[in-house]
């Protein structure tokens, strides 16, 4: 009887051992199967080990790459994720609806103004709802463009940053050559950096041509080793998320060229002109000087079929609505125009106020600044200044320094 009981007990123990053995074996199989499924070629631990070994064996390259990445992130900061238009600053669904309706009205009225120029100046809007600029009758425009007879003696330096623009510099030279301001009082300096085409060679030839054949006082091209900027397709370069890096680089280029230009003489004015302008009024300089301001900018437009449209939307005036939108905005947020509806008034929409109008922001298509303002420290902010940068940042800085900032809306420069 005792032997029978011991036999039964042994069988149970054997069965229990077999059960636990198979259970452990099944667990091992499941773990191996899971690991193979997650990483068919190598385990996660092996991957981590291989990454660590690669870093150790190539530490110098790894460290250099990380330093570049950290520097880029530090420069761009929050702005790449926080470059804002006014659609980002508040819920503007109702406003956008109103703007769409208003925009349609503007287009209907203004689109036919080429054949039938307006005999009145449109009133200043609450904020710019359309970028279409109507044609006005000659009687109106002549009244606001008349100049007194004057003998000009101001020495002016024209500064133009250039990069990958060899294909447009010939037209740029033609536009400068036809200016009616005394050429012997004009000097022209190009600042080139990071071009991948023959921009520098072309700028050097044009500078020589302006001196030799067109009687300019002086002209030269300089190459700068300014790194950075945004390169690539037009859409990528001008995308909203690229604007902090792009315009910070432009500010560096402008400030570098400014230092070089001012060393060449005792100039009265600095005139900034974009290299890719299409057409300048022959009396552009006289019109800008007439404004008698520290900082003055004309309307910068482009032609779209039979329409004139605002190109440089960096020349604007704040409105109560735009100021309200910015009241609680963090200081490191960059506001850019031209990527959404706006709460500001663009320069071409201010004609009803007269020949010279007050502005809060300026663009750089054509921009006249008294040289003494630059000598006293006015420059193009390379980092965000009052939520703006480069030319718009300069306008904010000029206002804080007590300089006057104005626009001449009837003077029209055309951009490519």
C-alpha positions in Angstrom: 0.0 0.0 0.0 2.9 2.3 0.9 4.7 1.5 -2.3 1.6 2.3 -4.3 1.2 5.7 -2.7 4.9 6.6 -3.3 4.5 5.6 -7.0 1.6 7.9 -7.5 3.4 10.7 -5.7 6.4 10.3 -8.0 4.3 10.4 -11.1 2.7 13.6 -10.0 6.1 15.2 -9.4 7.4 14.1 -12.8 4.3 15.5 -14.5 4.7 18.8 -12.6 8.4 19.0 -13.6 7.5 18.2 -17.2 4.8 20.9 -17.1 7.2 23.6 -15.8 9.9 22.5 -18.2 7.6 22.9 -21.2 6.2 26.2 -19.8 9.7 27.6 -19.6 10.6 26.3 -23.0 7.5 27.9 -24.5 8.4 31.2 -22.8 11.9 31.1 -24.3 10.5 30.3 -27.8 8.0 33.2 -27.5 10.7 35.7 -26.4 13.0 34.6 -29.3 10.2 34.8 -31.8 9.2 38.3 -30.6 12.8 39.5 -30.8 13.2 38.1 -34.3 9.9 39.7 -35.3 10.9 43.1 -33.9 14.4 43.0 -35.4 14.8 40.3 -38.1 18.5 41.0 -38.6 19.7 42.0 -35.1 18.4 42.6 -31.7 17.6 46.0 -30.3 20.6 45.7 -28.0 22.9 44.8 -30.8 21.7 47.8 -32.8 22.4 50.1 -29.8 25.8 48.5 -29.4 26.6 48.9 -33.1 25.6 52.6 -33.0 27.8 53.2 -29.9 30.7 51.4 -31.6 30.3 53.5 -34.8 30.3 56.7 -32.7 33.4 55.7 -30.8 35.3 54.7 -34.0 34.3 58.0 -35.7 34.0 60.3 -32.8 35.5 63.4 -34.5 33.1 63.2 -37.4 30.2 62.6 -35.0 31.2 65.5 -32.8 31.5 67.9 -35.7 28.1 66.9 -37.1 26.4 67.4 -33.7 28.1 70.8 -33.3 26.8 71.9 -36.7 23.3 70.7 -35.8 23.3 72.3 -32.4 24.6 75.6 -33.9 21.9 75.6 -36.5 19.2 74.9 -33.9 20.5 77.6 -31.7 20.5 80.2 -34.5 17.0 79.3 -35.7 15.6 78.9 -32.2 11.9 78.8 -31.9 11.3 80.8 -35.1 11.3 77.8 -37.5 8.2 76.6 -35.7 6.9 80.0 -34.8 7.1 82.3 -37.9 3.7 83.8 -37.8 1.3 85.7 -40.0 -1.8 87.3 -38.6 -3.8 84.1 -39.3 -1.6 82.5 -36.6 -2.1 85.2 -34.0 -5.8 84.7 -33.5 -9.0 83.1 -34.8 -9.7 85.1 -37.9 -12.3 82.9 -39.6 -14.9 85.7 -39.6 -12.3 88.3 -40.6 -11.1 86.1 -43.5 -14.6 85.7 -44.7 -15.1 89.5 -44.8 -11.7 89.9 -46.5 -12.7 87.4 -49.2 -15.9 89.4 -50.0 -14.0 92.7 -49.9 -11.3 91.2 -52.0 -13.8 90.3 -54.7 -15.2 93.9 -54.7 -11.7 95.3 -55.0 -10.8 93.0 -57.9 -14.0 94.0 -59.8 -13.4 97.7 -59.3 -9.7 97.7 -59.9 -9.2 95.0 -62.5 -10.7 97.2 -65.2 -8.7 100.3 -64.3 -6.1 99.7 -67.0 -8.6 100.7 -69.7 -10.5 103.1 -67.5 -8.1 104.6 -64.9 -9.8 105.8 -61.8 -10.5 109.5 -61.5 -10.5 109.3 -57.7 -8.1 108.0 -55.1 -9.6 105.0 -53.2 -10.0 105.7 -49.5 -7.6 104.1 -47.0 -9.0 100.7 -45.9 -9.3 99.4 -42.4 -6.6 97.0 -43.4 -5.4 95.8 -46.8 -7.8 93.2 -48.2 -6.3 92.9 -51.7 -2.9 93.3 -53.3 -4.4 94.7 -56.5 -3.2 98.3 -57.1 -5.6 100.4 -59.4 -4.4 102.5 -62.2 -5.1 106.2 -61.6 -5.7 109.0 -64.1 -2.7 111.0 -65.3 -4.1 114.1 -63.8 -4.0 112.6 -60.3 -0.5 111.0 -60.5 1.1 114.1 -62.1 -0.1 116.2 -59.1 1.6 113.8 -56.7 4.8 113.4 -58.6 5.7 117.0 -59.5 9.2 118.0 -58.5 10.5 121.5 -57.9 13.5 122.7 -59.9 16.5 121.9 -57.8 20.3 121.6 -58.2 21.2 118.4 -56.4 24.5 118.1 -54.6 23.8 115.1 -52.3 26.3 112.3 -52.6 24.6 108.9 -52.7 25.9 105.4 -52.4 23.8 102.6 -54.0 24.2 99.3 -52.2 23.0 96.0 -53.6 23.5 92.5 -52.1 23.7 89.8 -54.8 23.6 86.0 -54.8 22.9 83.8 -57.9 21.5 86.7 -59.9 23.9 86.8 -62.9 20.9 86.5 -65.2 19.2 89.8 -64.1 22.2 92.1 -63.6 22.2 93.3 -67.1 18.7 94.8 -66.7 19.8 96.1 -63.3 22.6 98.1 -65.0 20.2 99.5 -67.6 17.8 100.7 -64.8 20.7 102.5 -63.0 22.1 103.9 -66.2 18.8 105.7 -67.0 18.5 107.4 -63.6 18.3 111.2 -64.1 20.1 112.0 -60.9 23.6 113.3 -61.7 25.7 110.2 -62.2 28.9 111.8 -60.9 27.3 112.0 -57.5 26.5 108.2 -57.5 28.6 105.3 -56.3 27.5 101.7 -56.6 28.8 98.7 -54.6 27.7 95.1 -54.9 28.1 92.6 -52.0 28.2 89.0 -53.2 28.3 85.9 -51.2 27.5 82.1 -51.6 26.7 82.3 -55.3 26.9 79.2 -57.4 26.8 81.0 -60.8 28.9 83.9 -62.3 27.3 86.6 -60.2 30.5 88.0 -58.9 32.2 88.1 -62.3 29.1 89.8 -63.8 28.8 92.3 -61.0 32.5 93.2 -61.5 32.0 93.8 -65.2 28.9 95.9 -64.6 30.6 98.0 -62.0 33.4 98.8 -64.5 30.8 99.6 -67.1 28.9 102.0 -64.8 32.2 103.9 -64.2 33.6 103.9 -67.7 30.5 104.3 -69.9 27.9 105.9 -67.7 29.9 108.4 -65.6 29.2 107.0 -62.1 31.6 108.4 -59.5 32.7 104.9 -58.4 31.5 101.3 -58.6 32.9 98.0 -57.4 31.9 94.4 -56.5 33.0 92.7 -53.2 32.9 89.0 -52.3 32.0 88.1 -48.7 32.3 84.8 -47.1 29.0 84.9 -45.2 27.8 81.4 -44.5 24.2 80.3 -44.1 21.2 81.5 -46.0 18.5 79.3 -47.6 19.3 77.8 -51.0 17.2 75.6 -53.3 13.9 75.9 -55.3 12.1 79.3 -55.2 9.2 77.8 -53.2 11.5 76.5 -50.5 13.6 79.7 -50.2 10.4 81.8 -49.9 8.4 79.4 -47.7 7.2 80.9 -44.4 9.2 78.5 -42.3 12.4 79.6 -44.1 12.0 83.3 -43.5 13.9 83.6 -40.2 17.0 82.0 -41.6 16.8 83.6 -45.0 16.2 87.1 -43.7 18.7 86.8 -40.9 21.3 86.0 -43.6 20.1 89.0 -45.7 20.6 91.3 -42.7 24.2 90.0 -42.2 24.8 90.6 -45.9 23.4 94.1 -45.8 25.3 95.1 -42.7 28.6 93.8 -44.1 28.1 95.7 -47.3 27.1 98.8 -45.4 30.4 98.9 -43.5 32.3 98.6 -46.8 30.2 101.2 -48.6 30.4 103.9 -46.0 34.2 103.7 -46.0 34.4 104.9 -49.6 33.3 108.5 -49.0 31.3 111.1 -47.0 27.9 110.1 -48.4 24.6 111.9 -47.6 22.3 109.0 -48.4 22.4 105.3 -48.7 20.1 103.8 -51.4 19.4 100.1 -51.2 18.2 98.6 -54.5 17.3 94.9 -55.1 19.3 93.4 -58.0 16.1 91.8 -59.5 14.1 95.0 -60.0 12.4 95.2 -63.3 11.8 98.9 -63.7 12.8 102.1 -61.8 11.4 105.6 -62.4 14.1 107.7 -63.9 13.5 110.3 -61.1 13.4 107.7 -58.3 16.2 109.4 -56.2 14.7 112.9 -56.5 11.3 111.5 -55.5 12.7 109.8 -52.4 14.8 112.9 -51.4 11.6 115.0 -51.8 10.1 113.2 -48.8 12.7 114.9 -46.5 12.7 111.8 -44.2 15.3 109.7 -42.5 14.0 106.5 -44.0 11.8 106.5 -47.1 10.5 103.7 -49.4 8.4 103.7 -52.6 5.7 101.3 -53.6 7.2 98.0 -54.9 4.8 96.3 -57.4 4.8 93.6 -60.0 2.8 93.1 -63.2 0.4 90.2 -63.4 -1.3 90.3 -66.8 -3.1 93.6 -66.9 -3.0 94.1 -63.2 -0.6 95.9 -60.9 -0.1 94.1 -57.6 1.8 94.8 -54.4 5.1 92.8 -54.4 6.9 94.1 -51.4 4.5 93.6 -48.5 7.1 94.6 -46.0 6.1 98.3 -46.3 3.1 98.7 -44.1 1.5 100.6 -41.3 0.2 99.1 -38.1 -3.5 99.3 -37.3 -5.3 99.1 -33.9 -6.2 95.5 -34.8 -2.6 94.5 -35.7 -1.3 96.1 -32.5 -3.9 94.3 -30.4 -2.8 91.0 -32.0 0.8 91.6 -31.0 0.2 92.8 -27.4 0.9 89.4 -25.7 3.1 87.9 -28.3 6.4 86.4 -27.0 9.4 88.4 -28.1 11.1 85.6 -30.0 8.2 85.1 -32.5 8.9 86.5 -35.9 5.9 88.1 -37.8 6.1 88.0 -41.6 3.8 89.5 -44.2 2.6 88.0 -47.5 1.7 84.5 -46.4 -1.9 85.0 -45.2 -4.5 87.7 -44.7 -3.1 90.8 -43.0 -4.3 93.2 -40.3 -2.0 96.0 -41.6 -2.3 98.5 -44.4 0.2 98.1 -47.2 1.9 101.3 -48.6 0.0 101.4 -52.0 -3.3 101.5 -50.1 -2.3 104.8 -48.3 -2.5 107.1 -51.3 -5.5 108.9 -50.0 -3.4 110.3 -47.2 -1.2 112.2 -49.6 2.2 112.2 -51.2 4.2 111.2 -48.1 2.8 108.9 -45.5 3.9 107.5 -42.2 5.0 103.8 -42.0 5.9 101.3 -39.4 7.6 98.7 -41.7 9.7 99.0 -44.8 10.9 96.7 -47.5 14.2 96.7 -49.3 13.2 96.7 -53.0 14.3 100.3 -53.1 15.0 102.0 -49.8 16.6 105.4 -49.1 18.2 106.1 -45.7 20.2 109.1 -44.5 23.8 108.0 -44.1 24.0 109.7 -40.7 21.3 107.4 -39.4 23.5 104.4 -40.3 26.5 106.1 -38.8 24.6 106.6 -35.5 23.9 102.9 -35.3 20.8 102.2 -37.4 21.3 98.8 -39.0 19.4 95.7 -40.1 18.6 93.5 -37.1 20.2 90.1 -37.6 18.1 88.7 -34.8 14.5 89.3 -34.0 13.8 92.9 -32.9 10.3 93.8 -31.7 9.0 90.6 -33.5 10.6 91.6 -36.8 13.9 91.3 -38.6 16.0 92.8 -41.4 14.2 95.7 -43.2 11.1 95.6 -41.1 13.3 95.3 -38.0 15.2 98.3 -39.2 12.0 100.4 -39.4 11.1 99.4 -35.8 14.6 100.3 -34.7 14.5 103.6 -36.6 11.3 104.6 -34.8 12.8 103.7 -31.4 15.8 105.8 -32.2 13.7 108.8 -33.1 14.1 108.7 -36.9 11.2 109.3 -39.2 10.0 106.4 -41.4 7.8 107.2 -44.4 6.6 105.9 -47.7 5.8 107.6 -51.0 2.9 105.5 -52.4 2.6 107.3 -55.8 6.2 106.4 -56.7 6.1 102.9 -58.1 9.1 100.5 -58.6 8.4 97.3 -60.5 9.9 94.0 -59.4 10.5 90.9 -61.6 
